[in-house]
Amino acid sequence: MAHDRSGEENPVEADARLPRGRALTYLRAFDEAETVTREANAMQRKLRGDDSVKEATLLCSLSDTLRHQADIRGDRGKQLAEAESAARAGLASRRKRLGNHSDDTALALHALSIVLPAENKAREAETTTPAPLPRPVPAVGQPHPTTR
């Protein structure tokens, strides 16, 4: 298994930790999920540099883990503040790398919009999450005669 080779830092190992961290979050093994995700984030930063798309994905995943963890820990405010910080960093990286109209950027906005109401920042969540932008749907082939 990928996690049995502790200390090995390569892109495959770093990439394998994201789904593992998510799976651990779904299994409610939050402490282990947090550790795996933080390790993966450090590996991604070392391997790919700051603000990579992979790092942004891990930050959004970390935000989700911390948000869930906040409900079972005594330090809810601290956990949610860190979840917000991770979501904002992931969003900033995705905006920088992918722009505002990327589906991945929209997912980062979603991660932030979930954390903010948990912190009683619903108004900020409303202004942070813009209305969906109309996106042209590319036509493939010829339109059907009855749907023109």
C-alpha positions as CSV (number, residue, x, y, z in Angstrom):
1,M,0.0,0.0,0.0
2,A,1.1,3.6,-0.6
3,H,1.0,4.6,3.0
4,D,3.3,1.8,4.1
5,R,6.3,3.5,2.6
6,S,6.7,6.3,5.1
7,G,9.2,9.0,4.1
8,E,9.0,8.3,0.4
9,E,8.1,11.5,-1.4
10,N,7.1,11.1,-5.0
11,P,4.1,12.4,-7.0
12,V,2.3,9.0,-7.0
13,E,2.6,8.8,-3.2
14,A,1.5,12.4,-2.8
15,D,-1.5,11.9,-5.1
16,A,-2.6,8.7,-3.4
17,R,-3.0,10.4,-0.1
18,L,-5.9,12.6,-1.3
19,P,-8.4,9.8,-1.8
20,R,-7.1,8.1,1.4
21,G,-7.7,11.2,3.4
22,R,-11.2,11.7,1.9
23,A,-12.0,8.0,2.6
24,L,-10.9,8.4,6.2
25,T,-13.1,11.5,6.6
26,Y,-16.1,9.6,5.3
27,L,-15.3,6.9,7.8
28,R,-15.2,9.5,10.5
29,A,-11.5,8.8,11.3
30,F,-10.9,12.5,11.4
31,D,-7.6,12.6,13.2
32,E,-6.0,10.2,10.8
33,A,-7.7,11.9,7.8
34,E,-6.3,15.3,9.0
35,T,-2.8,13.8,9.4
36,V,-2.8,12.1,5.9
37,T,-4.1,15.2,4.2
38,R,-1.6,17.5,5.9
39,E,1.3,15.1,5.0
40,A,0.0,15.0,1.4
41,N,-0.2,18.8,1.3
42,A,3.4,19.1,2.5
43,M,4.5,16.6,-0.1
44,Q,2.7,18.4,-2.9
45,R,4.2,21.7,-1.9
46,K,7.7,20.2,-1.9
47,L,7.2,18.3,-5.2
48,R,5.2,20.9,-7.2
49,G,5.8,24.2,-5.4
50,D,3.4,26.6,-3.7
51,D,-0.1,27.1,-5.1
52,S,-0.4,24.0,-7.3
53,V,-3.8,22.8,-8.3
54,K,-3.1,19.6,-6.3
55,E,-2.3,21.6,-3.2
56,A,-5.5,23.6,-3.7
57,T,-7.5,20.3,-3.8
58,L,-5.9,19.1,-0.7
59,L,-6.6,22.4,1.1
60,C,-10.3,22.1,0.2
61,S,-10.3,18.5,1.4
62,L,-8.6,19.5,4.7
63,S,-11.2,22.2,5.1
64,D,-13.9,19.6,4.9
65,T,-12.2,17.3,7.4
66,L,-11.7,20.1,9.9
67,R,-15.3,21.2,9.5
68,H,-16.5,17.7,10.3
69,Q,-14.0,17.4,13.1
70,A,-15.2,20.6,14.7
71,D,-18.5,19.0,15.6
72,I,-16.9,16.3,17.8
73,R,-14.0,18.3,19.3
74,G,-14.1,20.8,22.1
75,D,-12.3,23.4,20.1
76,R,-15.0,24.0,17.6
77,G,-14.2,27.7,16.9
78,K,-10.5,27.0,16.3
79,Q,-11.3,24.0,14.0
80,L,-13.8,26.1,12.0
81,A,-11.4,29.0,11.7
82,E,-8.7,26.7,10.4
83,A,-11.2,25.1,8.0
84,E,-12.1,28.6,6.7
85,S,-8.4,29.4,6.3
86,A,-7.8,26.2,4.3
87,A,-10.8,26.8,2.1
88,R,-9.8,30.4,1.4
89,A,-6.2,29.3,0.5
90,G,-7.5,26.5,-1.8
91,L,-9.9,29.0,-3.4
92,A,-7.1,31.5,-3.9
93,S,-4.8,28.9,-5.5
94,R,-7.5,27.7,-7.8
95,R,-8.4,31.2,-8.9
96,K,-4.7,32.0,-9.5
97,R,-4.2,28.8,-11.5
98,L,-7.5,28.1,-13.2
99,G,-9.4,31.4,-13.2
100,N,-12.9,32.2,-11.9
101,H,-14.8,30.1,-14.4
102,S,-13.4,26.7,-13.7
103,D,-15.5,23.9,-12.2
104,D,-12.7,23.3,-9.7
105,T,-12.8,26.9,-8.6
106,A,-16.6,26.6,-8.2
107,L,-15.9,23.5,-5.9
108,A,-13.5,25.6,-3.8
109,L,-16.2,28.3,-3.5
110,H,-18.6,25.6,-2.4
111,A,-16.1,24.4,0.3
112,L,-15.9,27.9,1.6
113,S,-19.6,28.4,1.5
114,I,-20.2,25.4,3.7
115,V,-17.7,26.5,6.3
116,L,-18.9,30.1,6.7
117,P,-22.4,29.3,7.9
118,A,-21.0,26.9,10.4
119,E,-19.1,29.9,11.8
120,N,-22.3,31.9,11.9
121,K,-21.1,33.9,8.9
122,A,-24.1,33.3,6.7
123,R,-24.1,36.8,5.3
124,E,-20.5,36.5,4.2
125,A,-21.3,33.1,2.7
126,E,-24.0,34.8,0.6
127,T,-21.6,37.4,-0.7
128,T,-18.7,35.0,-1.2
129,T,-20.6,32.6,-3.3
130,P,-21.7,34.4,-6.5
131,A,-24.7,33.4,-8.6
132,P,-23.8,30.8,-11.2
133,L,-22.5,32.3,-14.4
134,P,-24.2,31.3,-17.6
135,R,-21.9,29.0,-19.4
136,P,-22.3,28.3,-23.1
137,V,-22.9,24.7,-23.8
138,P,-20.8,23.7,-26.8
139,A,-22.7,22.1,-29.6
140,V,-21.6,18.7,-30.7
141,G,-22.7,17.6,-34.1
142,Q,-25.9,18.8,-35.9
143,P,-28.9,19.8,-33.8
144,H,-31.9,17.5,-33.9
145,P,-34.6,18.9,-36.3
146,T,-37.3,19.1,-33.7
147,T,-35.2,20.9,-31.1
148,R,-34.1,23.9,-33.2
